[in-house]
Amino acid sequence: MLRWGIIFLIIAIIAAALGFGGLAGTAAMAAKIVFVVAIIIFLVSLFTGRKRL
């Protein structure tokens, strides 16, 4: 999932460099959402993972 966030971030950077403001904003927002979801899933799996006794 983190790979998708990086892909959207790269698309946003390229679109911003080429002057596509709307596309860059959309891709940047998608990248932010994917990064947040990835972090939340990581934290949930970290806390609910197997615990040694």
Biopython code that builds the backbone (N, CA, C, O; Angstrom):
import numpy as np
from Bio.PDB.StructureBuilder import StructureBuilder

atoms = [
    (1, "MET", "N", (0.819, -1.179, 0.000)),
    (1, "MET", "CA", (0.000, 0.000, 0.000)),
    (1, "MET", "C", (0.869, 1.252, 0.000)),
    (1, "MET", "O", (0.522, 2.263, -0.611)),
    (2, "LEU", "N", (1.971, 1.174, 0.674)),
    (2, "LEU", "CA", (2.871, 2.325, 0.706)),
    (2, "LEU", "C", (3.420, 2.616, -0.686)),
    (2, "LEU", "O", (3.728, 3.763, -1.012)),
    (3, "ARG", "N", (3.539, 1.588, -1.492)),
    (3, "ARG", "CA", (4.007, 1.766, -2.874)),
    (3, "ARG", "C", (3.052, 2.667, -3.654)),
    (3, "ARG", "O", (3.497, 3.495, -4.448)),
    (4, "TRP", "N", (1.731, 2.515, -3.435)),
    (4, "TRP", "CA", (0.753, 3.355, -4.125)),
    (4, "TRP", "C", (0.890, 4.810, -3.696)),
    (4, "TRP", "O", (0.749, 5.718, -4.516)),
    (5, "GLY", "N", (1.161, 5.031, -2.431)),
    (5, "GLY", "CA", (1.363, 6.401, -1.953)),
    (5, "GLY", "C", (2.552, 7.064, -2.624)),
    (5, "GLY", "O", (2.497, 8.236, -2.996)),
    (6, "ILE", "N", (3.622, 6.304, -2.773)),
    (6, "ILE", "CA", (4.812, 6.843, -3.437)),
    (6, "ILE", "C", (4.528, 7.112, -4.909)),
    (6, "ILE", "O", (4.987, 8.117, -5.453)),
    (7, "ILE", "N", (3.774, 6.225, -5.563)),
    (7, "ILE", "CA", (3.428, 6.428, -6.975)),
    (7, "ILE", "C", (2.596, 7.700, -7.138)),
    (7, "ILE", "O", (2.864, 8.502, -8.032)),
    (8, "PHE", "N", (1.583, 7.892, -6.277)),
    (8, "PHE", "CA", (0.766, 9.100, -6.359)),
    (8, "PHE", "C", (1.592, 10.348, -6.077)),
    (8, "PHE", "O", (1.361, 11.389, -6.691)),
    (9, "LEU", "N", (2.541, 10.262, -5.168)),
    (9, "LEU", "CA", (3.406, 11.398, -4.868)),
    (9, "LEU", "C", (4.258, 11.756, -6.072)),
    (9, "LEU", "O", (4.418, 12.937, -6.381)),
    (10, "ILE", "N", (4.802, 10.772, -6.753)),
    (10, "ILE", "CA", (5.611, 11.031, -7.954)),
    (10, "ILE", "C", (4.747, 11.642, -9.053)),
    (10, "ILE", "O", (5.175, 12.572, -9.737)),
    (11, "ILE", "N", (3.528, 11.120, -9.225)),
    (11, "ILE", "CA", (2.615, 11.688, -10.224)),
    (11, "ILE", "C", (2.309, 13.147, -9.894)),
    (11, "ILE", "O", (2.255, 13.989, -10.790)),
    (12, "ALA", "N", (2.111, 13.445, -8.620)),
    (12, "ALA", "CA", (1.821, 14.818, -8.209)),
    (12, "ALA", "C", (2.996, 15.745, -8.488)),
    (12, "ALA", "O", (2.802, 16.872, -8.941)),
    (13, "ILE", "N", (4.202, 15.283, -8.223)),
    (13, "ILE", "CA", (5.380, 16.108, -8.465)),
    (13, "ILE", "C", (5.564, 16.370, -9.957)),
    (13, "ILE", "O", (5.856, 17.498, -10.353)),
    (14, "ILE", "N", (5.397, 15.351, -10.780)),
    (14, "ILE", "CA", (5.541, 15.514, -12.226)),
    (14, "ILE", "C", (4.448, 16.436, -12.767)),
    (14, "ILE", "O", (4.725, 17.311, -13.587)),
    (15, "ALA", "N", (3.215, 16.243, -12.315)),
    (15, "ALA", "CA", (2.108, 17.083, -12.780)),
    (15, "ALA", "C", (2.305, 18.536, -12.359)),
    (15, "ALA", "O", (1.997, 19.451, -13.123)),
    (16, "ALA", "N", (2.810, 18.750, -11.165)),
    (16, "ALA", "CA", (3.063, 20.119, -10.711)),
    (16, "ALA", "C", (4.170, 20.771, -11.526)),
    (16, "ALA", "O", (4.088, 21.959, -11.841)),
    (17, "ALA", "N", (5.202, 20.012, -11.870)),
    (17, "ALA", "CA", (6.299, 20.552, -12.671)),
    (17, "ALA", "C", (5.842, 20.914, -14.077)),
    (17, "ALA", "O", (6.366, 21.850, -14.681)),
    (18, "LEU", "N", (4.858, 20.168, -14.603)),
    (18, "LEU", "CA", (4.359, 20.431, -15.949)),
    (18, "LEU", "C", (3.228, 21.459, -15.961)),
    (18, "LEU", "O", (2.786, 21.871, -17.033)),
    (19, "GLY", "N", (2.765, 21.869, -14.809)),
    (19, "GLY", "CA", (1.758, 22.919, -14.734)),
    (19, "GLY", "C", (0.327, 22.431, -14.692)),
    (19, "GLY", "O", (-0.591, 23.223, -14.904)),
    (20, "PHE", "N", (0.108, 21.164, -14.429)),
    (20, "PHE", "CA", (-1.252, 20.646, -14.307)),
    (20, "PHE", "C", (-1.673, 20.758, -12.844)),
    (20, "PHE", "O", (-1.514, 19.811, -12.073)),
    (21, "GLY", "N", (-2.203, 21.902, -12.472)),
    (21, "GLY", "CA", (-2.521, 22.168, -11.071)),
    (21, "GLY", "C", (-3.582, 21.259, -10.500)),
    (21, "GLY", "O", (-3.429, 20.752, -9.389)),
    (22, "GLY", "N", (-4.656, 21.043, -11.237)),
    (22, "GLY", "CA", (-5.743, 20.206, -10.733)),
    (22, "GLY", "C", (-5.319, 18.769, -10.546)),
    (22, "GLY", "O", (-5.630, 18.146, -9.532)),
    (23, "LEU", "N", (-4.611, 18.249, -11.520)),
    (23, "LEU", "CA", (-4.138, 16.862, -11.437)),
    (23, "LEU", "C", (-3.116, 16.709, -10.317)),
    (23, "LEU", "O", (-3.120, 15.706, -9.603)),
    (24, "ALA", "N", (-2.249, 17.690, -10.164)),
    (24, "ALA", "CA", (-1.241, 17.621, -9.103)),
    (24, "ALA", "C", (-1.898, 17.633, -7.722)),
    (24, "ALA", "O", (-1.485, 16.896, -6.827)),
    (25, "GLY", "N", (-2.915, 18.468, -7.556)),
    (25, "GLY", "CA", (-3.610, 18.531, -6.278)),
    (25, "GLY", "C", (-4.345, 17.236, -5.956)),
    (25, "GLY", "O", (-4.351, 16.773, -4.816)),
    (26, "THR", "N", (-4.962, 16.665, -6.983)),
    (26, "THR", "CA", (-5.682, 15.408, -6.787)),
    (26, "THR", "C", (-4.722, 14.275, -6.439)),
    (26, "THR", "O", (-4.986, 13.493, -5.525)),
    (27, "ALA", "N", (-3.615, 14.186, -7.163)),
    (27, "ALA", "CA", (-2.639, 13.130, -6.889)),
    (27, "ALA", "C", (-1.991, 13.317, -5.518)),
    (27, "ALA", "O", (-1.724, 12.340, -4.820)),
    (28, "ALA", "N", (-1.741, 14.557, -5.135)),
    (28, "ALA", "CA", (-1.156, 14.812, -3.817)),
    (28, "ALA", "C", (-2.131, 14.420, -2.709)),
    (28, "ALA", "O", (-1.722, 13.857, -1.693)),
    (29, "MET", "N", (-3.410, 14.713, -2.899)),
    (29, "MET", "CA", (-4.408, 14.335, -1.898)),
    (29, "MET", "C", (-4.521, 12.814, -1.802)),
    (29, "MET", "O", (-4.636, 12.265, -0.706)),
    (30, "ALA", "N", (-4.488, 12.139, -2.945)),
    (30, "ALA", "CA", (-4.548, 10.675, -2.936)),
    (30, "ALA", "C", (-3.329, 10.105, -2.223)),
    (30, "ALA", "O", (-3.447, 9.143, -1.463)),
    (31, "ALA", "N", (-2.155, 10.694, -2.463)),
    (31, "ALA", "CA", (-0.939, 10.224, -1.799)),
    (31, "ALA", "C", (-1.043, 10.399, -0.290)),
    (31, "ALA", "O", (-0.641, 9.515, 0.467)),
    (32, "LYS", "N", (-1.580, 11.532, 0.152)),
    (32, "LYS", "CA", (-1.744, 11.763, 1.595)),
    (32, "LYS", "C", (-2.684, 10.730, 2.209)),
    (32, "LYS", "O", (-2.407, 10.179, 3.275)),
    (33, "ILE", "N", (-3.787, 10.478, 1.532)),
    (33, "ILE", "CA", (-4.766, 9.519, 2.059)),
    (33, "ILE", "C", (-4.156, 8.125, 2.150)),
    (33, "ILE", "O", (-4.329, 7.429, 3.150)),
    (34, "VAL", "N", (-3.443, 7.722, 1.101)),
    (34, "VAL", "CA", (-2.834, 6.382, 1.098)),
    (34, "VAL", "C", (-1.772, 6.275, 2.187)),
    (34, "VAL", "O", (-1.681, 5.244, 2.854)),
    (35, "PHE", "N", (-0.966, 7.320, 2.379)),
    (35, "PHE", "CA", (0.045, 7.291, 3.436)),
    (35, "PHE", "C", (-0.600, 7.180, 4.813)),
    (35, "PHE", "O", (-0.127, 6.414, 5.653)),
    (36, "VAL", "N", (-1.665, 7.927, 5.056)),
    (36, "VAL", "CA", (-2.328, 7.877, 6.353)),
    (36, "VAL", "C", (-2.925, 6.496, 6.596)),
    (36, "VAL", "O", (-2.787, 5.938, 7.684)),
    (37, "VAL", "N", (-3.589, 5.948, 5.583)),
    (37, "VAL", "CA", (-4.170, 4.611, 5.722)),
    (37, "VAL", "C", (-3.078, 3.579, 5.979)),
    (37, "VAL", "O", (-3.257, 2.688, 6.810)),
    (38, "ALA", "N", (-1.949, 3.684, 5.277)),
    (38, "ALA", "CA", (-0.847, 2.743, 5.477)),
    (38, "ALA", "C", (-0.292, 2.838, 6.896)),
    (38, "ALA", "O", (0.021, 1.818, 7.511)),
    (39, "ILE", "N", (-0.171, 4.039, 7.409)),
    (39, "ILE", "CA", (0.343, 4.213, 8.771)),
    (39, "ILE", "C", (-0.640, 3.644, 9.788)),
    (39, "ILE", "O", (-0.232, 2.996, 10.752)),
    (40, "ILE", "N", (-1.937, 3.883, 9.576)),
    (40, "ILE", "CA", (-2.941, 3.348, 10.495)),
    (40, "ILE", "C", (-2.929, 1.823, 10.479)),
    (40, "ILE", "O", (-2.982, 1.189, 11.532)),
    (41, "ILE", "N", (-2.860, 1.237, 9.290)),
    (41, "ILE", "CA", (-2.822, -0.226, 9.195)),
    (41, "ILE", "C", (-1.557, -0.772, 9.852)),
    (41, "ILE", "O", (-1.601, -1.813, 10.508)),
    (42, "PHE", "N", (-0.438, -0.082, 9.682)),
    (42, "PHE", "CA", (0.804, -0.510, 10.322)),
    (42, "PHE", "C", (0.677, -0.486, 11.839)),
    (42, "PHE", "O", (1.074, -1.434, 12.517)),
    (43, "LEU", "N", (0.121, 0.602, 12.368)),
    (43, "LEU", "CA", (-0.011, 0.712, 13.820)),
    (43, "LEU", "C", (-0.973, -0.335, 14.375)),
    (43, "LEU", "O", (-0.711, -0.920, 15.426)),
    (44, "VAL", "N", (-2.076, -0.575, 13.684)),
    (44, "VAL", "CA", (-3.026, -1.592, 14.138)),
    (44, "VAL", "C", (-2.369, -2.964, 14.136)),
    (44, "VAL", "O", (-2.520, -3.728, 15.088)),
    (45, "SER", "N", (-1.637, -3.280, 13.063)),
    (45, "SER", "CA", (-0.980, -4.593, 13.007)),
    (45, "SER", "C", (0.139, -4.689, 14.032)),
    (45, "SER", "O", (0.436, -5.780, 14.518)),
    (46, "LEU", "N", (0.762, -3.572, 14.365)),
    (46, "LEU", "CA", (1.818, -3.571, 15.359)),
    (46, "LEU", "C", (1.258, -3.902, 16.745)),
    (46, "LEU", "O", (1.853, -4.679, 17.491)),
    (47, "PHE", "N", (0.110, -3.306, 17.081)),
    (47, "PHE", "CA", (-0.461, -3.493, 18.401)),
    (47, "PHE", "C", (-1.255, -4.791, 18.517)),
    (47, "PHE", "O", (-1.386, -5.322, 19.620)),
    (48, "THR", "N", (-1.779, -5.309, 17.437)),
    (48, "THR", "CA", (-2.582, -6.522, 17.511)),
    (48, "THR", "C", (-1.823, -7.750, 17.019)),
    (48, "THR", "O", (-2.409, -8.819, 16.846)),
    (49, "GLY", "N", (-0.549, -7.602, 16.799)),
    (49, "GLY", "CA", (0.252, -8.711, 16.314)),
    (49, "GLY", "C", (0.429, -9.782, 17.382)),
    (49, "GLY", "O", (-0.057, -9.647, 18.505)),
    (50, "ARG", "N", (1.122, -10.829, 17.019)),
    (50, "ARG", "CA", (1.355, -11.921, 17.955)),
    (50, "ARG", "C", (2.252, -11.441, 19.083)),
    (50, "ARG", "O", (3.249, -10.755, 18.860)),
    (51, "LYS", "N", (1.886, -11.808, 20.274)),
    (51, "LYS", "CA", (2.651, -11.404, 21.452)),
    (51, "LYS", "C", (3.272, -12.631, 22.091)),
    (51, "LYS", "O", (2.623, -13.669, 22.219)),
    (52, "ARG", "N", (4.509, -12.512, 22.485)),
    (52, "ARG", "CA", (5.198, -13.614, 23.172)),
    (52, "ARG", "C", (4.872, -13.563, 24.645)),
    (52, "ARG", "O", (4.755, -12.492, 25.240)),
    (53, "LEU", "N", (4.731, -14.722, 25.215)),
    (53, "LEU", "CA", (4.461, -14.795, 26.662)),
    (53, "LEU", "C", (5.647, -15.334, 27.401)),
    (53, "LEU", "O", (5.605, -15.467, 28.624)),
]
sb = StructureBuilder()
sb.init_structure("model")
sb.init_model(0)
sb.init_chain("A")
sb.init_seg("    ")
for serial, (resi, resn, name, xyz) in enumerate(atoms, 1):
    if name == "N":
        sb.init_residue(resn, " ", resi, " ")
    sb.init_atom(name, np.array(xyz, "f"), 0.0, 1.0, " ", f" {name:<3s}", serial, name[0])
structure = sb.get_structure()
